[in-house]
Amino acid sequence: MNIPKISPAEAGRRTAEGSAILVDIREPIEHAREAIPGAKSVPLSRFDPSNLSTHLGGVPTVIFHCQTGKRTVDNESRLASCSLPEVYVLEGGLNAWKSAGLPTKIDRSKPIELQRQVQIAAGSLVLLGLLLALLVSPWFAVVSAFVGTGLTFAGVSGWCGMAKLLGSMPWNKARA
């Protein structure tokens, strides 16, 4: 089933008048860092369509969103199973919301998204391996090769050891 898309401007208008509610399907760590004011966090990893109404406060229209809109569109059939009268996908996600000049709340004390942490860590390790290979010993090129192999495996399999490791770090643990 295809859920109809709604523009950020229309979604902003409808949420401001109270006729719709935004539901953020990103993970809690992403929502904690930056979110649309008033959006409810209902992570896709814990999405239960039968329990969704507990987050809505009686508002019959739901507008699902993620960061770019891709996760939301990729999971349309799952999201549509919530059996609400009116369901939409925010076109372009949080990024389009911000591009439309609509407000977000940012908490810079919260960790950045795990995907960005992986990119920073992997890039740093590749650069470090190359620098050490140039300045100390060519054997340090193995560090860059190891990281490259890990990233390739993550892309092919969908399982990223570095993301698992970073996700278990204390700064990525949810605080009550």
C-alpha positions in Angstrom: 0.0 0.0 0.0 1.2 3.5 -0.8 0.7 6.1 1.9 0.1 9.5 0.4 2.8 12.1 0.8 2.3 15.5 2.4 4.5 18.5 2.0 6.3 20.0 5.0 4.3 23.2 4.7 0.9 21.4 4.8 2.2 19.1 7.6 3.3 22.2 9.5 -0.1 23.8 9.0 -2.1 20.7 10.1 0.0 20.1 13.2 -0.2 23.7 14.2 -4.0 23.7 14.0 -4.0 20.4 16.0 -5.6 18.3 13.3 -2.6 16.0 12.8 0.3 14.7 14.8 3.8 13.9 13.6 5.3 10.5 14.4 9.1 10.2 14.2 10.1 6.6 13.3 13.8 7.3 13.7 15.7 5.7 16.6 15.5 7.4 20.0 19.1 8.6 19.8 18.3 10.4 16.5 15.1 11.9 17.9 17.0 13.1 21.1 19.6 15.0 19.0 17.2 16.8 16.7 13.4 16.6 16.4 10.4 18.5 15.2 8.7 20.1 18.2 5.7 18.1 19.3 6.6 15.0 17.2 6.1 11.7 19.0 9.0 9.3 19.0 7.8 5.8 17.9 11.0 4.1 16.6 10.5 1.7 13.7 12.6 -0.9 15.6 9.8 -1.0 18.2 6.8 -0.1 16.0 3.6 -1.8 17.1 0.6 -0.7 15.1 -1.9 -1.9 17.7 -0.2 0.3 20.3 0.2 3.4 18.2 -3.0 5.0 19.4 -1.5 5.4 22.9 0.9 8.1 21.5 -1.7 10.1 19.6 -4.0 11.7 22.2 -7.1 11.2 20.1 -5.8 12.9 17.0 -7.0 10.8 14.0 -4.4 11.9 11.5 -0.8 10.7 11.6 2.1 12.0 9.6 5.1 9.6 9.7 8.6 10.9 9.2 12.2 10.0 9.4 15.4 11.9 8.4 15.1 11.9 4.6 11.8 10.1 3.9 13.5 6.9 2.7 13.0 4.8 5.8 9.4 5.9 5.9 8.7 5.0 2.3 10.6 1.7 2.6 8.3 0.7 5.5 5.0 2.1 4.1 3.1 -1.2 4.3 4.1 -1.7 7.9 3.2 1.8 8.9 -0.1 1.6 7.0 -1.1 -1.4 9.1 -1.9 1.0 12.0 -5.5 1.3 10.7 -6.0 5.0 11.4 -8.4 7.1 9.4 -5.8 9.3 7.8 -2.1 8.5 7.4 0.6 10.4 5.5 4.3 10.3 4.9 6.2 13.6 5.3 7.7 14.2 1.9 11.5 14.5 2.3 11.4 13.8 6.1 13.1 16.0 8.7 15.6 17.4 6.1 12.7 18.7 3.9 11.0 20.1 7.0 14.1 22.1 7.8 14.6 23.2 4.2 11.1 24.6 4.3 12.2 26.9 7.1 10.1 25.0 9.7 11.5 24.8 13.3 13.3 21.9 14.9 14.7 21.5 18.4 18.3 20.6 18.6 20.1 19.2 21.7 23.8 19.3 21.0 24.5 17.6 24.3 23.1 14.4 22.8 25.3 12.1 20.6 25.3 12.5 16.9 23.6 9.8 14.8 25.3 6.4 14.9 25.8 6.4 11.1 27.8 9.6 11.3 29.8 8.2 14.2 30.7 5.2 12.0 31.7 7.5 9.2 33.9 9.6 11.4 35.5 6.6 13.1 36.1 4.7 9.8 37.5 7.8 8.0 39.8 8.5 10.9 41.1 5.0 11.1 41.7 4.9 7.3 43.6 8.2 7.5 45.6 7.1 10.6 46.5 3.8 8.9 47.7 5.7 5.8 49.7 8.3 7.7 51.4 5.6 9.8 52.1 3.6 6.7 53.8 6.6 5.1 55.6 7.8 8.2 56.4 4.6 10.3 56.0 1.3 8.4 54.2 0.2 5.3 52.6 -2.5 7.5 50.2 0.0 9.0 48.4 0.0 5.6 46.7 -3.1 7.0 44.6 -0.9 9.3 43.1 0.9 6.3 42.6 -2.4 4.5 40.9 -3.9 7.6 38.5 -0.9 7.8 37.8 -1.0 4.1 37.0 -4.7 4.3 34.7 -4.1 7.3 32.8 -1.3 5.4 32.4 -3.5 2.3 31.1 -6.4 4.5 28.7 -4.0 6.2 27.4 -2.8 2.9 26.9 -6.3 1.5 25.5 -8.0 4.6 23.7 -5.1 6.4 25.6 -5.9 9.6 28.2 -3.4 10.8 30.6 -4.4 13.6 31.8 -0.8 14.0 28.1 0.4 14.5 27.5 -2.4 17.0 30.7 -1.4 18.9 29.9 2.3 18.8 26.3 1.7 19.7 27.4 0.0 22.9 29.6 3.0 24.0 28.4 4.8 27.1 27.6 8.1 25.3 25.2 6.2 23.1 23.2 4.6 26.0 19.8 6.2 26.5 19.6 8.1 29.8 16.3 7.9 31.7 
